[in-house]
Amino acid sequence: MVLALLCALAAAVAYGGATVLQAVAAARADRAEGLDPRLLLRLLRSGPYAAGLLLDLVGFALSLVALRQLPVYAVQSAISANLAVVALLSGPVLHARIGRPAWLAVGAVVAGLGLVALSAGREHPGVLSGSGRWGLLATAVLLSLVAAALARRPGVTGIVLGLLAGLEFGLVALAGRVVPATLDPTVLVRDPAVWALLGAGAVSQVLYPAALQRGSVTATSATVVAAETLAPALAGAALLGDTPRPGWVPAALAGVALVLAGALRLSRTQAVQPA
């Protein structure tokens, strides 16, 4: 379990660094109109974005390792520590600074993370019925349609798009918890959860930079964290039986509450902007 927690924290570092690098690239790129895959193609020609995408892949691989041994709520809460990484890197990389309230919010996220980590026990492999796996795929399709519709509206803010991106990331985490632990393509291609993971992952990679173009790095990433922490935590408890250790439910709830409170506080600060 210790190794799984370390993997989750390492994923948080990777995701935080990726967010800052992708924010730099998104700020320099022409603004996308709607959910435009061409934005991703333009960004891939950017060194900072390519490096950020590589860090994303590293973070994703580490999170999959963690999800094999820990409940979804624990892994996603640990990954939410990427907010602290974003805050630390925003000064030297984005030439911006964060005020004391934002640092207190980061502290709340870290404290909540500690409670979540203490409450988490080793979990069984994720088991989901066939209908549940098709439900993951249907949810991925529905979220993608909603995101495509809203992204075309110029008045939609980065926080709204960040919320949708966070839900997509959360769906990736849920699917990653239940996909078969095999490299056999004949097994993987028939599993709807695999297609849900791939679809949600692809849409999130287009949606997230579009969100970063419409809002501050801190506000957008905080909204993403809130969505990708709470939604899969509830779904994991309801569908997969992901629960804290006996007697640790209050600590787990308090930890998740601190994580979300810190993230929501950060979502109201506009102090950090790409230079």
N, C-alpha and C positions, 0 to 999 in steps of 0.2 A: 504493500500500500504506500510506503514511503516513496518508492520509485515512481509510482503513479502520480503522487502529489508533486514531486519534483518535475515530472514531465509536464504537468499542467501549468506550473509556475514558469517553466522554460518556454512553454507555448505563449504565455502572457507576455514575456519579454519579446519574443519574436513578433507577436501581433502588434505590440506597442510600437516597436521600431518600424514595422511595415506601415502602420497608420501615418506616422510622421513623414516617411519617405513618399508615400502615396499622396499625402496632402501637398507636398512640395510640387510634385508632378501635376496634380490636378489644378493647382493654382496657376501654373504656367500654360496649361492647355486651353484651347478654345472651349468655351462653355457648350455643353451638350444640350440639345433640344430634345427632351424626352429620354426614354430609355434606349440610348443609341449605342449599339455594339461598336460603332466606329470610334467612339471615345476610348474604349479599351484598346483598340488597335493603335490609335494615336499615342496613348500612354505607354504602350509596350515599347515604343521607340525611344522612350525616355529612360535614361540610366537609373534615376531614383525610383521610378515606378517598377522597373524590372527587378531592382534589388528588393523593393518592398514585396513584390509578388513572390520572389524566392523565399523571403522570410515568412510570408503567409503559408507557403507550402510546408516549410519546416514546422511552423506552429500547428498546422493541420495534422501532420504526421504525429507530432508529440501529443496532441489532444486525443487522437484515436487510440494511442497507447494507454493514456489515462482513462479513457472511457471504458476500456475493457475491464478495469478493476474498481472504478469509483462510480458513484451515482452521477447522473447528469447534472444535478444541481450543484454538486461539489466541484466538478470540472469547470462548469460555466462560471461559477463564482470565482474560482481561482484565475481563470482567464481574464476576468474583469479587472484584475490588477494591472492590465495593460494601460489603464488610465494613468497610473502613477508613472509608467514609462513614458507615455505621451507627455505628461507634465514636465518630467525631467529633461526630455529631449527638445521640447518646444523652444526653450530659451536659446541654446546654442545653434539649433538647426533652423528654426523658424524666426529667430530674432524677436521673440515675444516673451512676455512675462505673465505670471499668474499671481493674483493677489492672495492675501491670507485666507479669505473664505473658501477659495478653490482648493488651497492646500489642506484646509480642514476637511473638505469634502473627500479629497484623496485619502486622508487619514482614516476617515470613516469607512471607505472602501477596503482599505488594508485591514482595519480592525475586524470588519465583518468577514473578510476572507479568513482570518485566523479562527473565528468561531466556526465557520463552515468546515474548515479543514479538521478541526478537533472533533466535530460531530459526525464526520463521514466514516463509515465502515466499509470493509471490503464487500463488493457487490457480486452477485451472480451474473453470468452473461445475460445480456438483454434478450428477452424472448417476446416476440410480438406475432400475433396471428396473421394469417394471410390477408384478412380484411383490414387489419390495422396497417399493414404494409402498403396496401392499395390506398388507404386513407392518407398516408404520408405523401404518396405521389400526387393524389388529388389536391392536397393542401399546397404542395409545391406549385402546381399548375395555377391554382386560384391566386396565390400570392403574386405570382409572376404577372398574371393578367391585371391585377389591381395596381401593381407597381408600374406597369407599362402605361396604364391609363392616367395615373396621377403624375408620373414624371413628365408627361406632355404639357401639363398645366404650368405656366410660368410662375404663378403665385404660390405654388407649393414649396414649402421651406425645406432646408436641409434636415431639420429635425424630423419632419414627416417621412422623408425618404430614408433617413437614418433608422427610424422605427421599423420600416419595411425591411431594410437591409438586416437589422438585428433579428427580425423574425426569420428571415432566410437563413442566417447563420445558426439560429437556434434549431431550425429544421435539419440543417446539416449535422448538428451535434446529435439530435435524436436518431437520425438515420445511421450515423456512424456507430451508435451504441448497439444497433441491432443487425447491421450487415454481417453476412457470414464471414468468419475468419478463415478465408480461403482465397487462393489466387486462381482457382479453377474458373475459366471464363464461362463454361457451360452452366455453372451454378450462379455466378454473378449476374449474367445477362438476363436470367429469368426472375430475378428478385426486384420487385417494385421499389423496395427501400434503396437499392443501389441507384436506380434512376432518379429517385427523389433527392438523394445526396448529390448526384452529378448536376441535376437541373437547378436545385437551390444554390449550389456552389457557383455555378456559372452565372446565374442572374445576380447573385450578391456581388460578384466581381465587377459587374457593370453598374449596379445600383449604388454601391458604396462611393466610388469616385464622383458620381453625379451628385450624391448628397454632400460630399466634401466641397464641391464647387458652390453650393448654395448656403453654406453656413460655416461657422467657426469649427476648427478642428476639435476643440474640447467639447463644444455643445453636441456636435454630430456624433463623435465617438462615445460620449456619455449616453446618448439616446440609444445607440447601437448596443452598448453594454447592458442597459436596463432591459431591453427587449430580449436579447439573447441569453440573459440570465433567468428572468422570471418565467417567460413562456415555456422553455424546455424543462425548467424545474417542475412546474405544475404538470406538464404532460408526462414527464418521467415518473412522477409519483403516481399519476392516475393510470398510466398504461403499462409501466414496467415495474412498478413496485419499488422504485428508488426511495428509500427512507433512511433517516439518520440512525445512528446506533441507539439501542434502548436507553431511554432516559435523557437523550440529547436533543429531543425535538425542540424544546424552547431555545436552546443555544443555536440550533440550525436556523430557526425562524428569525431570531434576533440578528444572526449573521447576514442572512439574505436581506433583511430589512435595512441594515446598515449599508450594505452594498448598493441597494437601490436608492436609498436616501442620498448617499454621496453622489451617485451617478446623476440623479435628478437635479441635485444642487449644481453640479457641473454643467448640466444642460442649460441652465439659466445664465451662465457666465459667458460673456463674449470677449473675454480678455485675450484669448489666444487666437490669433489670426495668421494665416500663411503670409509670409513676407513677399 
